[in-house]
Every structure is written in structure tokens, then in C-alpha cells.
Amino acid sequence: MNPQAVFCTNIDCPARGQRGAGNIGIHSQQDKRYMCSVCHRTFSVTKGSLFYRLRSDPQVVLLVISLLAYGCPLPAIVKAFGLDERTVRSWWQRAGRQCAAVHEYIVGQSQLDLQQVQADEIKVKTQRGSVWMALAMMVPTRLWLGGAVSAQRDQDLIRRLAQCIRRVALCRPLLLAVDGLASYVSAFQAAFRSALPPRPGQTGRPRLIAWPNVAIVQVIKHRLADRLTIDRRIVQGSTTMVQRLLQTSQAGGVINTAFIERLNATFRQRLSCLARRTRTLAQQTETLTAGMYVLGCVYNFCDYHKSLRSLVWVSRCRYHWVPRTPALATSLTDHRWTVQELLSFKVPPSRWVPPKQRGRPSKETLRLIQLWCS
């Protein structure tokens, strides 16, 4: 037990989310509980992770989630471990909420020079019809940026996906490669805009201006009886800028959506309900969303990507390849995570803000503000 690596999880504590502040001590070594010296609350070592208040064996839960994340069918897990199907689905949804929080904290709050982003949708069969899962990835580092699930392949689904890309994108030259769905163009043009600073005396919403150097390309496939034709279009941007971004992000080549198609194949391989011809249908949208976040986080943080390995020279005649994960190639982490580390990661809450009050603050408030600023 290391108190310096733990933060207080009490939402009413002024020292919440602060590591190494000296306010955390060991309350019980046997029960594995910490205590905060500011709010005087005790909490378990598993508070904020997947294993909090979980009565089952953590090793069994970890093994089941790992098998599900790498494509093991649910009936096989139920038969091998002697578990109830509802219990396994409950663990899967808990893992989805945990991975969604980790993804939002690490990837969703980062600012990246994306260079090229590819997006696509997957049609998922359910017991009540079909739903659509939209995914987006950063091409240079193969980082999964996020996704959205909706019952309709409409403007709202594409708008939510565009907002996921917009949150992490820096205002740099960017190439957006999609298929022939017309909703992408309007959604991207609306998302990649910035507000001008308001003028003195100006009222209402500030004026929005489009980002410069944003190119949008489409790859449209026409399947005929005897052949397949591909039409590559530049919807926004110049040909010179598109060629320069292709050279920077994927070392040349033509306009394509091959990278997001490979990511779709990985998702289809590891999640049985995403297969094109399957009898394992998705039952609930919440379970499908949980599976999307679990697979995406395992892909980003736990899996080495062969195309991302780095060449390191030891001498003039010796070298070796260093494998990297997408998160490691994007400098979001400094090592490859294990599945246990992913499921045990604790997302710190937002920092405490001093309350607004009139008059001179009390000594207790000054002490809390001093602790908050440290």
C-alpha cells in the first residue's frame, strides 16, 4: 500500500483528486483502507476501480473480461467457469463504464496533432432490429479516438462522432477521410469551427469561423455485378494539401479508408455480435456501448501494433525493434498497460473549487484554499 500514489475520492473533500499532497494515510493494513486527513473519511483501496464492492474473486473477473475482450464467446465462458450469464453481462457493463471513464480522462482530455483521421460505421444486428456503431481513429499512431452508438444512421450519430474528434484535435492541418455518407461533410464543417472573441457591446452568440487547412475527402465504392469501382473525391481543401497530409500521415499513397477498415475488422473479430453472419445478436445498446469502450481501450493501451514498432540502433551493425501500443506512440502513456492495470485505473475527480462568499474568509477556508493551491 502506497499512500503517495492514492488520492481522496470524497467529492466534498477539498483535497480530492490530489496525489502526493500528504493527506492520505493508511487506516487499516489488514482491511486495505486509507484515510484522508482533511475530510477524515476512510475508503477502500479498490474505490474508483472495477473491483470496488465486487464480491467475486477479482482474478476470475479479470480473466473473464480478458477472454471477452479477445473474442471468446459468452456461452463458452459460462460453461467453463460455471457462472450465470447475467453475472457475466454485469461484469462486462462494469468494465465498459470503467473503460469509458479511462478513455475520457486520458484520450478525451488530450490535445493532439491528428494529421489524418478516418471514420466509418458498423451495422450491428440486434434482437430488435439493427443499430449503428460509428468509429474514428488517428491514422499516424492508429489511436482509437472514440465512437458513438445509435439506432439510426443519421445526422445525430455523425455529429456525436465529429464532436469526439473535435475535442482532441489541435488547430493544425488535418485530413478527414470518410466514405460516401453525405452527413459527414456537414457534420465536420459544423464541428471544426472556433468562436471569435466578442466585441465590446456585442450581444448574442459570437461569430464562428471555420478552421483553416482542414481537408475532407470521400472514398465512394460502387459495386456492380462484375466489378468494383472506387471514386475518390476531394470535397474540401486543395489537392496539394491533401497530398502533403497523405505523405506526412501515411508515407504517401492515395486517398483511402483502409486504416479504419482494419480497425473495424479487429472489432468484428473480437466482438461476436459485430460479425457479419452471426447468431450471437446484441441484446441491449448499453452492452454494445460497453463492449465498444472495452475493445477500444484494450486496443489503445494493451495491444502492441506491428506497424508502430520503432527501430533502435544499438551499434552500426546491431539494431532491434521496440514494439509500441497506439497510446504509447501518441505519448499518452510511458509503457504498455496490462488488462488488470486498465481495469484498476482510478480516474481522479475534478479539483475542488473554493466557494464564493462575501466578506473576509475564515481561517478554515484559508487553510483549505492553501491546500487547494499546493
LUMROVO-591559 format. One record per residue: residue in one letter; y, z, x of N, C-alpha, C in turn. Coordinates in steps of 0.2 Angstrom, whole numbers, plus 2048, in hexadecimal, padded with zeros to 3 digits. Each point is the difference from the previous one (the first is absolute). Example, Ala and Ser with C-alpha at 12.3 -4.5 7.8 and 13.67 -1.06 7.14 Angstrom:
! residues 2
A7E48278428068007FC806800804/S8057FC7FE8068018048058037FC/
***
This chain:
! residues 374
M7FA8008048068007FC806800804/N8057FB7FF8067FF8048068017FC/P8038058008068017FB8067FB802/Q8007FE8068067FC8027FF7F97FD/A7FA7FE7FE7FF7F97FD8008007F8/V8018067FD8008017F98078017FE/F8027FE7FA8068017FC7FF8037FA/C8058047FD8008037FA8007FB7FA/T7FB8017FB8007FB7FB8038027F9/N8038068018038037FA8077FC7FE/I8007FD7FA8067FC7FF8068047FF/D8008067FF806804800802803806/C7FC7FF8068028038068057FC804/P8058038038057FC8047FD7FD806/A7FA8038037FD7FD8067FA7FB7FE/R8007FE7FA7FB7FC7FE8007F9805/G7FA7FE8017FF7F9804802801807/Q8028058038028018077FA802804/R7FE7FC8057FB802805804803806/G7FC805803803803806806804800/A8028027FA8068047FF7FF808801/G7FA8028017FE8078018008047FA/N7FF7FD7FA8008047FA7F98017FD/I7FB7FC8047F98007FD7FC805805/G7FC8047FD7FC8058037F98007FD/I7FB8038037F98007FE7FF8067FB/H7FF7FF7FA7FF8067FB7F9802801/S7FB7FC8007F98028007FC7FB804/Q7FD8028057FC7FB8047F97FE7FD/Q7FE8057FC7F97FF7FD8017FC7FA/D8058017FC8017FC7FA8047F9801/K8027FF8078047FB8028077FF7FB/R8048058018068007FC806801805/Y8057FD7FE8078018048058037FC/M8058038038058037FC8077FE803/C8057FF7FB8067FE802805806800/S8038018068058068008067FF7FC/V8027FB7FE8067FF7FC7FF8017F9/C7FB7FD7FD7FF8017F97FA8057FE/H7FD8028067FB8068007FA7FD7FB/R7FF7FA8007FA7FD7FC7FA7FF805/T7FA8007FD7FA7FE8047FD7FA7FD/F7FD7FC8047FD7FA7FE7FA7FE804/S7FC7FC7FD7FA7FF8048017FA805/V7FB8008058017FB8057FF7F97FD/T7FC7FF7FA7FF7F97FD8067FF7FB/K8058047FF8057FE7FB8047FA802/G8007FB7FB8037FA8017FC7FA803/S7F98028007FB7FA8027FC7FF7FB/L7FB7FB8017FB7FF7FB7FB8067FE/F7FF8048057FB8058008038077FD/Y8068007FD8038067FD7FC8017FA/R7FE8067FF7FC8037FA7FB7FB7FE/L7FC7FE8057FA7FC7FF7FA804801/R7FC8017FB7FA8058007FA7FC804/S8007FA8007FB7FC804800801807/D7FB7FE8048008008078057FB802/P8048018058057FB8027FD7FB804/Q7FA8018037FD7FB8047FD7FB7FB/V7FD8027FB7FD7FC7FB8057FB7FD/V8068037FE8057FD7FD8037FA805/L8018028068027FC8057FB7FA801/L7FA8018007FB7FB8018007FB7FA/V8008037FA8007FC7FA8067FB800/I8068038018067FC8008007FA806/S7FD8028067FF7FB8057FC7FA7FE/L7FA8027FD7FB7FB7FD8047FC7FB/L8038037FB8047FC7FB8057FB803/A8038028058067FC8037FD7FB804/Y7FA8008027FD7FA8047FB7FC7FC/G8008017F97FC7FB7FC7FA8037FD/C7FE8068017FA8027FD8008017F9/P7FB7FD7FC8018017F98008077FD/L8038017FB8008077FD7F98027FD/P7FC7FC7FD7F98027FE7FC802806/A8017FD8067FC802806802807802/I8068028008038068027FD8057FB/V8017FF7FA7FD8057FB7F9801801/K7FC7FB8017F98018017FE803806/A8047FF8067FE803806802807801/F8068027FD8028078017FF8047FA/G7FD7FD7FA7FF8047FA8068037FD/L8057FC8008078027FD8017FD7F9/D8048037FC8027FD7FA8057FA801/E8007FB7FC8047FA8018088027FF/R8018057FB8078027FF802804806/T7FC8048038028048068037FB806/V7FC7FB8018027FB8058067FC7FE/R8017FF7FA8067FC7FE806805801/S7FF8077FE805804801802801807/W7FC8008058018008078047FA802/W7FE7FA7FD8037FA8028078007FE/Q8028027FA8078017FE804805804/R7FD8058028038058048027FD807/A7FB7FC8028017FC8078067FB7FF/G8007FD7FA8057FB7FF807803800/R8018067FC806803800802802807/Q7FC8038048018028078027FA804/C7FD7FA8008027FA8048067FD7FE/A8028017F98067FD7FE806804803/A7FF8078008058048038017FF807/V7FA7FF8048017FE8078037F9801/H7FE7FB7FC8037FA8018088007FE/E8028037FB8078017FF804803805/Y7FD8068038038038058017FD807/I7FB7FC8028007FD8078027F97FF/V7FD7FC7FC8027F97FF8067FF7FC/G8008037FA8067FF7FB807803803/Q8008048048068038038027FD806/S7FC7FB8038027FD8068047FA7FF/Q8047FE8068047FA8007FD7FC805/L7FE7FA7FE7FC7FB8058047F9800/D7FF7FD8068027F98007FA7FC7FE/L7FF7FE7FA7FA7FD7FE7FE7F9802/Q8057FC8018007F98037FD7FC7FB/Q7F98017FE7FD7FC7FB7FC8057FB/V8007FE7FA7FD8047FB7FC7FB7FB/Q7FA8017FF7FC7FC7FB7FE8057FA/A8007FD7FA7FE8037FA7FB7FC7FC/D7FC8037FC7FB7FD7FC7FE8057FB/E7FC7FD7FB7FE8047FA7F87FF800/I7FD8067FD7F98007FF7FE8017F9/K7FC7FC7FD7FE8017F97FA805800/V8018057FC7FB8058007FD8007F9/K7F98007FF7FD8017FA7FF8077FE/T8028027FA7FF8067FD7FC8007F9/Q7FE8067FE7FC8007FA8057FE7FA/R8068008018057FF7FA8047F9801/G7FD7FC8058047FA8018017FF808/S8057FE8028027FF807807803802/V8008028068068038028027FC807/W8068018028027FC806802805806/M7FE7FF8068028048058047FC805/A8068018028047FD804801803807/L7FF7FD8058008038078057FC805/A8028048058057FD8057FE803806/M8017FB8067FE8038068057FD805/M8018038068057FE8057FB7FC805/V8027FA8017FC7FB8047FF802807/P8058028048008018077FB806802/T8008057FC7FC8068027FA8017FA/R8007FB7FC7FB8017FA8008067FC/L8068038008018077FC8007FE7F9/W7FC8047FC8018007F98068047FD/L8047FC7FD8078037FE8008047F9/G7FB7FE7FC8008037FA7FD7FB7FA/G8008037FA7FD7FB7FB8028037F9/A7FE7FD7FB8028027F97FA7FD7FC/V7FF8047FA7FB7FE7FC8038007F9/S7FE7FA7FC8037FF7F97FB7FC7FC/A8008017FA7FC7FD7FB8027F87FF/Q8067FF8028027F97FF8037FD807/R7FF7FA8018037FD8068077FD7FF/D8048057FF8077FE7FE805802805/Q8067FF7FD806801805800808802/D7FE8047FC8018078017FB802806/L7FA7FD8007FB8018068037FE806/I8037FA8018037FD806806804802/R8048027FB8068048027FE806803/R7FB8047FE7FE8068037FD7FF807/L7FD7FA8017FD7FF8078067FE804/A8057FC7FE8067FF804804806802/Q8008057FC8038068017FD804806/C7F98008007FC8038058027FC807/I8017FA8008027FD806807801802/R8048007FB807801801802807803/R7FC8057FE8018078037FF801807/V7FB7FC8037FF8018078037FA805/A8037FC7FD8037FA803807801803/L8017FF8078068008038047F97FE/C8068008008047FA7FF8007FB806/R7FA7FD8017FF7FC8067FD7F97FD/P7FF7FB8047FD7FA7FE7F98017FE/L7FF7FD7F97FA8027FD7FD7FA7FD/L7FA7FF8007FC7FA7FD7FB8037FB/L8017FE7F97FC8027FB7FB7FB7FE/A7FA8008017FB7FB7FE7FC8027FA/V8007FC7FB7FC8027FA7FD7FA7FD/D7FC8017FA7FD7FA7FD8057FD7FB/G7FE7FC7FC8047FC7FB8038037FA/L7FF8078008028047FA808800800/A8037FD7FB808800800803806800/S7FD8067FD803806800802803807/Y7FC7FE8058028028078077FF802/V8027FA7FF8077FD8028058057FD/S8008007FA8068047FC7FF808802/A7FA8028017FF807802803802807/F7FE7FB8048028018078087FF801/Q8037FC7FC8077FF8018048057FD/A7FD8047FB8038057FD7FF807804/A7FB8008037FE806804804800807/F8007FB8038038008078087FE7FF/R8038057FD808800800802807802/S8078008028038078028068007FC/A8028067FF8078017FC806801805/L8057FC7FF8068018048038077FE/P8048028058048067FF8058007FB/P8018047FC8057FF7FA807801803/R8047FC7FD8078008018048057FD/P8068028038038067FD8027FE7F8/G7FF8047FC8017FF7F97FB7FC7FC/Q7FB7FE8037FB7FC7FD7FB8047FC/T7FF7FE7FA7FB8037FC7FA7FB7FE/G7FB8037FE7FA7FD7FE7FB7FF806/R7FB7FC7FF7FB7FF8068037FC805/P7FF8018078027FC8057FD7FA800/R8037FB8047FE7F98007FA800805/L7FB7FC7FE7FA7FF8048007FA804/I7FE8008068007FA8047F97FF803/A7FE7FA8007F97FE803800801807/W7FA8028037FF8018078007F9803/P8038008068007F98047F9800803/N7FE7F98027FA7FF8047FA8037FC/V7FF7FF7FA7FA8017FC7FD7FA7FE/A7FA7FE8027FD7F97FE7FA8027FB/I8007FC7FB7FA8017FB7FC7F9800/V7FA8008027FC7FA8007FA8027FB/Q7FD7FA7FD7FB8007FB7FA7FC803/V7FA8027FF7FA7FC8017FD7FF7F9/I8007FA7FE7FD7FE7F97FA7FC801/K7FA8027FD7FA7FD8017FE7FC7F9/H7FE7FA8017FE7FC7FA7F97FE801/R7FC8037FC7F97FE8007FE7FB7FB/L7FE7FA8037FD7FB7FC7F9800800/A7FD7FA7FD7F98007FF7FC7FF807/D8047FC8047FC7FE806804802807/R8068037FF8048038068048057FE/L8038038068058057FF8067FE804/T8068007FD8067FF803805806800/I8038008068058068018077FE801/D8048027FC8077FF800804806803/R8037FF8068048058038087FE7FF/R8038057FD8077FF7FE804806803/I8067FE8028068048028048017FA/V8008067FD8048017FA807802802/Q801804805806803803800800807/G8057FE8038018018087FF7F9803/S8017FF8068007FA8037F97FF804/T7FF7FA8027FA7FE8037FF803807/T8068008038018038077FE807800/M8038047FB7FF8078007F98027FE/V7FD7FC7FC7F98017FE7FB7FF806/Q8017FB8047FC7FE806801806805/R8068028018018068057FD8067FD/L8008027FA7FD8067FE7F87FF800/L7FE7FA7FF7F87FF8017FE801807/Q8047FD8057FF801807800807802/T8058047FD8018078027FA8057FD/S7FE7FE7FA7FC8057FC7F97FE801/Q7FE7FA8017F97FE8007FE7FB805/A8057FF8057FF7FC8067FF7F97FE/G8047FE7FB8007F97FE7FC7FE7FA/G7FE7FA8007FC7FE7FA8047FD7FA/V7FD8007FA8047FD7FA8008067FB/I8047FE7FB8018057FB7F98017FC/N7FF8077FF7F98017FE8008077FD/T7FB8027FC7FF8077FD7F9802803/A7FE7FE8057F98028037FF807801/F8068038037FF8088017FF8047FA/I8047FF7FB7FF8047FA7F97FE7FD/E7FE7FA8007F97FE7FE7FB804803/R8008018077FB8048038018077FE/L8068037FF8008077FD7FD8007F9/N8017FB7FC7FD8007FA7F8800800/A7FE7FC8057F88008017FE807803/T8048048047FE8078028008047FA/F8058007FB8008047FA7FA7FE7FC/R7FE7FA7FF7FB7FE7FC7F9802803/Q8008008067F98028037FF808800/R8068048007FF8078008008037F9/L8037FD7FB8018027F97FC7FC7FC/S7FA8037FD7FC7FB7FC8037FD7FA/C8048047FD8037FD7FA8057FA801/L8027FF8068047FA8027FC7FA802/A7F98008007FC7FA8018017FB7FB/R7FF7FA8028017FB7FB7FB8007FA/R7FA8008027FA8017FB7FD806801/T8018057FC7FE8078017FE8037F9/R7FB8048007FF8047FA803807800/T8048028058038068018077FF7FE/L8028017FA8077FF7FD804806801/A8067FF8018058068018018037F9/Q7FF8077FF8018037FA8078027FE/Q8048038058068027FF8057FD805/T8067FF7FE8057FE805802805805/E8008077FE8018058057FB800806/T7F97FF7FE7FB7FF8058017FA805/L8027FB7FD8027FA804806801804/T8058037FE8068018047FE805806/A7FC8057FE7FD8058067FC7FC805/G7FC7FB7FE7FC7FD8048057FB805/M8057FD7FD8047FC804804804805/Y8028067FF8038048057FB803805/V7FA8027FE7FB8028057FE7FA805/L7FF7FB7FD7FE7FA8058067FE804/G8068007FD8067FE804801805806/C8008067FF8018058057FA800805/V7FA7FF7FE7FB8008058017FA804/Y8027FA7FD8017FA804806801805/N8058037FE8068018047FF805806/F7FD8067FE8008058057F9801804/C7FA7FE7FD7FA8028027FC7FA803/D8027FA7FF7FC7FA8028037FC805/Y7FC7FF8068037FC8058007F87FD/H8057FD8028007F97FE8007FC807/K7FB7FB8007FE7FC8068067FC802/S8047FD7FC8057FC802806804803/L8008077FF8068048027FE803807/R7FB7FF8037FE8038068057FE806/S8028048048057FF8067FC7FF806/L8027FB8047FE7FF807803805805/V7FC8048038038048067FD7FF806/W8047FE8057FE7FE8077FF807804/V7FA8018037FF8058048027FE808/S7FE7FA8028027FE8068007F87FF/R8017FC8068007F97FF7FA7FD7FE/C7FA8038017FA7FD7FE7FC8047FA/R8038067FE7FD8047FB8058017FA/Y7FD7FF7FA8048027FA7FB8027FB/H8038037FA7FC8027FB8057FF7F9/W7FC8007FB8047FF7F98008077FD/V8068027FD8018067FD8017FF7F9/P7FB8027FC8007FF7F88068047FD/R8027FD7FB8068037FC7FF7FF7F8/T8028057FD8008007F98077FD7FD/P8017FD7FA8067FE7FE806805801/A7FF8067FE805805801802802807/L7FB7FF8048018018078047FB803/A7FE7F97FE8047FB8028078007FE/T8028037FA8068007FE804806802/S7FD8048048038078038018057FB/L7FC8007FB8018057FB7FB806802/T7FB7FF8047FC8068027FF7FF808/D7FD8058037FF7FF8077F9800802/H7FB8007FB7F98008017FD7FE7F9/R7F97FE8017FC7FE7FA7FE8067FC/W8028007FA7FE8067FC7F87FF7FE/T7FE8067FE7F98007FD8018017F9/V7FB7FF7FC8008017F88028077FF/Q7FD8058048018077FE808801802/E8037FE8058078018018047FD7FB/L7FE7FA7FD8047FD7FB8008047FA/L7FA8037FE8008047FA802807801/S801802806802807801808800802/F8037FA8008078008028048037FA/K8058048028048047FC8077FD800/V8027FD7FA8077FD8008058067FF/P8058008048058067FF8057FE7FA/P8028057FD8047FF7FA8077FF803/S8057FE7FB8077FF802803806803/R8058008048038068038048037FB/W8018068018048047FB8077FF801/V8048007FA8077FE8008048067FE/P8058038038038067FE8037FF7F9/P8008057FC8037FF7F9808800800/K8027FC7FC8088007FF8028067FC/Q8058038038038067FD807801802/R8048037FC807801801800807804/G8068008048018078037FD800807/R8008068037FD8018077F98017FF/P7FC7FD8047F88018007FE806802/S7FB8037FE7FD8078027FD7FF806/K7FF8068037FC8008077F97FD7FF/E7FD8017FB7F97FD7FF8017F9800/T8057FD7FC8007F98008027FD807/L8048048038027FD8077FA800805/R7FC8057FF7FA8018047FB7FA7FE/L7FF7FE7FA7FC7FB7FE8037F9802/I8077FF8008037FA8027FE7FF808/Q8018068037FF7FF8087F97FF801/L7FB8027FC7F97FE8017FF7F97FE/W8037FE7FB8007F97FE8027FB805/C8068028038027FB8057FD801807/S7FC8058017FC8008077FA7FB800/
***
